[in-house]
Amino acid sequence: MDLVDTNIFLEILFQQTKAAACENYLRNNAGKFFISSFTLHTIGVLLFKKHQPLAFEQFIKDFPPDTTVLPLSANGYSILPTVKTNFNLDFDDSFQFVVAQENDLRLVTQDPDFKKVGSSIQVLYI
């Protein structure tokens, strides 16, 4: 099972160069992935800043109904500074890393910063 990083959805929402590959991954893996609460909040924040609350509503409606939104555990928050120190990841990447690690999930991303984590978690790059 996979945790899909925020950038996969942003690639599609903003029709960037790898949008088709990201759409294919999501379509082919419906029901087999999770998202973090951070991802959902980030997408909401960005769409609201762009004055597109209806786009956020549509994003929620279009989401596969069996997709689970995973929170970071209370203990996970205390691990974030260690992840930052060990891998030099920013807050959002550290958050995704810990959620993936806590739930034994592979992280699906486009972010090359995750090359820093070595074999600490599995990463699939799209």
Secondary structure, DSSP 8 states (H G I E B T S, - for coil): -EEE-HHHHHHHHTT-TTHHHHHHHHHHTTTSEEEEHHHHHHHHHHHHHTT-HHHHHHHHHHS-TT-EEE---HHHHHHHHHHHHHH---HHHHHHHHHHHHTT-EEEE--GGGGGGTTSS-EEE-
